[in-house]
Amino acid sequence: MPLPVPVLPEGVDPAWLPVEALRPLGVRRTLIRGSGPLVDTVHGEVADACGRFGGKVVRGEEGAARGAPDGARYDLLLEVSAAEGLGAEGFAFGRDGGTTTVTASGPHGLLYGLFHVVRLGAAAFAGPVAREEHRPATALRMLDHWDNVSVHPVMGQVERGYAGGSLFWRDGRARGEAERVRAYGRLLAAVGINAVAVNNVNVREAETRLLTERLGEVAGLAEALRPYGIRTHLSVNFAAPMLLDGLPTADPLDTGVRAWWAGAVRRVYAAIPDFGGFVVKADSEGEPGPFAYGRSHADGANMLAAALAPYGGTVHWRAFVYDHRQDWRDRGTDRARAAHDHFAPLDGEFAGNAVLQVKHGPMDFQVREPVSPVLGAMPRTRLAVEVQATQEYTGQQRHVCWLGPMWSEVLRFRTDGAAGPSVAESARGGIVAVSNVGDDPFWTGHPLAQANLHTFGRLAWRPDADPCDVLDEWIGLTFPGAPARLADGLRAVLRGSWRTYEKYTAPLGVGFMVQPGHHYGPGVDGYEYSRWGTYHFADRDGVGVDRSAATGTGYAAQYAKAWAEVYESVDSCPDELLLFFHHVPYGHVLHSGKTVIQHIYDTHFEGVEEAEEARRVWAGLGDLVEPARHARVAERYEEQVRCAREWRDQVNSYFLRKSGVPDGQGRLIH
Amino acid sequence: MPLPVPVLPEGVDPAWLPVEALRPLGVRRTLIRGSGPLVDTVHGEVADACGRFGGKVVRGEEGAARGAPDGARYDLLLEVSAAEGLGAEGFAFGRDGGTTTVTASGPHGLLYGLFHVVRLGAAAFAGPVAREEHRPATALRMLDHWDNVSVHPVMGQVERGYAGGSLFWRDGRARGEAERVRAYGRLLAAVGINAVAVNNVNVREAETRLLTERLGEVAGLAEALRPYGIRTHLSVNFAAPMLLDGLPTADPLDTGVRAWWAGAVRRVYAAIPDFGGFVVKADSEGEPGPFAYGRSHADGANMLAAALAPYGGTVHWRAFVYDHRQDWRDRGTDRARAAHDHFAPLDGEFAGNAVLQVKHGPMDFQVREPVSPVLGAMPRTRLAVEVQATQEYTGQQRHVCWLGPMWSEVLRFRTDGAAGPSVAESARGGIVAVSNVGDDPFWTGHPLAQANLHTFGRLAWRPDADPCDVLDEWIGLTFPGAPARLADGLRAVLRGSWRTYEKYTAPLGVGFMVQPGHHYGPGVDGYEYSRWGTYHFADRDGVGVDRSAATGTGYAAQYAKAWAEVYESVDSCPDELLLFFHHVPYGHVLHSGKTVIQHIYDTHFEGVEEAEEARRVWAGLGDLVEPARHARVAERYEEQVRCAREWRDQVNSYFLRKSGVPDGQGRLIH
């Protein structure tokens, strides 16, 4: 039986699945062979498209003869064939004799094969195509929602959310809008995402109860997401046995605690048989964890892994652990070192179903960071790499900042130097993004931020894809039949937007310089004398953090030799990371040939000019974009340009006041 | 009939009216002559004291013969005699032939005369004293409570409150605790305060309704405060006619609007016959006001004054008007100028019952500001001077900062130079403080902050009093029979505390350098690039704001000639205000002989040492102070010292990094 395609609420944007995107499929004749719920989903998709555009779909049995049951020729054959060795999610694609064939070993693969056809559009039905095999690079492609059940007094309904409320929760309760959640799952499946954590990693009281008496609310979400192949995960509170049932301890080696978790997990799987597992932020920024009992992070993770193992569940243990009560006077402590210091010694100690989830950089999702050395330091541990789709530090979905190129750089970074494995290859535990989605009609607040969600999914599936090709795919799907001027305009405002944002914010990898708390807009000294370990040490002579082994904090030595050598030396360190690794005089000459101070001035003027130019380009697309979408983006460009000027002027004034070096081009600095 | 003395709730501190403070009165024989409610209050006070300590009180009729009705000799005669020309609140005090006599022209004067006797203690009954006449310097001695009825999402129950919740309101409703409010009124009357505004000058929806349908709650407070001679005032929303009754405008010249206010005032006086009047913050920090209709502040104030006039009410119109959306790049705009620019041209235009309420300095209650030039610029306007007892910028009642010396300096400042009137003399409209009181058991959070409330009242009555004498009086009352070591210790930690606080915070009058929003703790650049008009312009060469007429914003020229000349020149400007008026190089030599940079370093080291010393002194008083009070203060000293060190290190590091000038004494700067 075909499962009906979810109906979007009135006014909600279809994102990269507008009806038109399915026209090439919907005008054709399709044969589907296979059985089970996900095949029903595939059937429903094709049937819906055919219903709109006049095509036809026939359902056959898995393993039945290839010949068309009604003797007609089919344009598309979608079949599950257990004989194929393509893995649970892989599929083969080819076209021959006028028929496009998608063959998968299992129903998940068929779902992804279907959306492959959708993404290809008309090209899926053109010319002969030799058989291609498609498999995801990693088995787990996940979105972590930092959604709170109860509204947090400071962080609100969604921590670091810039797209309205939560799709899942409102004012302490599940919203119960299964249709919209299913539509969300459909969007995610169309880019290959297969896992969602439904609550914030900071787990307060209401959220802790999702594990037990409020489990039904989680089961409701799982039911809505399941038809699109998405497994539901839950962020849990390490102290849950104490908070929920008054146990005297949460010690991971305590038999009572272990029994408690075993029981809790048993009940979770009774309610949600395909439950994915837990996400845990422990001993981090005040959250409880195993340190209180003298136990290691491996002890903590393995205790939960043991409870999940009988059911095939996984624990995602976050490596975001550092001293968040640091003394700014103490230059010996380096927050960048913390994850490696804490976790690298534990390599090999984590259970097979424990995943260590590592932020892509050593700090916290800045616009530019080096790749975390943890990602190259734990070969005997299942690592997941975590990126941030929600634009906490990259413009909060008020600025256009397409992060595809940054994520691509990270995923392709070879941790041992040119010959070693890439981050994506090391991340056997998965690729995870913090979600940028809320109940906003455009899903992501800024309509163009949809590109980040789309790009994340596609890169998680295939990390070596060219992000610009992915962007073109997003443009093609979201704006079906876009004339060249529109597609060119979208490329123009998106492709370079990450570097534009980098230009007008904190320079040369030094990071932060944002307003404390909400993290929006410039605050050059905002974190300079704080407890958060986020410093730039600018004085009248120079700026930057000496993280060399020779004279600094030694962070550079956490990398494998090839990179340690590159970063250790001011001469070989890449310009864009210079101030992350070294404290240099303002007159230091970069590889670019510019001094540091002139680089600061130039990039800040350029960044604003580029933002203004993007605004201009967008304004010129008014005749090609629906009015509501065009207006929303135009309005946000006003704010982006205003804010970019504020960044430019504050950063330039700050460094002019400190350095006394005038701008080489004599521009106005206040 | 004597009115019973209010009973404090269990655990609430009696502050400067402990039972013991009334012993000298309570052991004696007193004759009271007079009638009416306030005389009943006086009678109740004496009766209560006599009941505790064995004295006797007899009530006679006003105007009856002086001879004691029972033929006995009286130690104290308290009498109202309309024949005396002492004004409504004045009284005569003297002692002759073993009898102390207080004679007042009216019952208010008798109340203040009674508390004069209480404050004198045993000295009121010693030796002959020639007749002294006591009159308050100003008819209005007021506390403005910035208490919200509904909890504000950012500011909480009490805006800038550091003493728990509000005495008047809780979670949207009146608390209805009349006895405690009456006890509060008693404390205020004992220091001469005679007016209280019961709600915040930022008037939101719930507070706007106090004027109309919730007037009964205000009447309840007025009833509780009335027995101690305190008139109740209300902060009102200028747009109330629109918000409450849907009028299309709040234009002060619109006849419908004027009629609306006339009706509202009529109903207020029907409920509260001795209602004091309105407090208005208009066209300030986003509050509505007459500017929206092209009207002047005088138009706005006079409209409300006209409504109040028939009933003897007053409108307090605040002069705190400035551009709170300033561009930090624009050095031509100077927030310090704003009040004078807005109001001085309106001198003579305000109605007789309109009081222009002026903050004592041109900025916002910084630890050091010059006196506002408005206070010398409007001789034809009834001015009130507003100080801030709540320690928003002076340590938030976690730091000891006794403000008596600052207020005394302000009140005695002669706006025309040596020969002219003092601020207190110019402030014919009254002396007002923002309250530092809440529902904290010690009333003021920090037990020693009670001294600020006490000192304010006493200086408002007599602005030329020596604040150190006032402090001694507070010590004597609050710690009856304090041994010399305790009294000396209290003096040691309080007398210099304002200057100590000044030393470790923003230097030389430059102000701010606090954390934005909550205003606690250092943030040297916290407001440097913001819209609030609060800058220091520190660069690698120097620091300070050029407010001279010759080369700066011209603010210095807003003063009368004598002061304008003093402030205009770097040479004559007092050190403590140098950076308020001038931008100078770090090497500039102060009158003290030190360079600016060395002064910054030295004062910051000294300030911390003084705070540490005060903590030590307090610790040594543990055997002489009740444990709860001692512990509360000791705990706050820990925080004060921690915070003072943070100020020292951040300010010193900031200026070392900027100036590059090492400390002359080679101390550690981070």
Interface residues (C-beta under 8 A of the other chain):
Chain A: W328 R329 P522 G523 V524 D525 Y529 A538 D539 R540 D541 E646 D649 Q650 S653 Y654 L656 R657 K658 S659 G660 H670
Chain B: W328 R329 P522 G523 V524 D525 Y529 A538 D539 R540 D541 E646 D649 Q650 S653 Y654 L656 R657 K658 S659 G660 H670
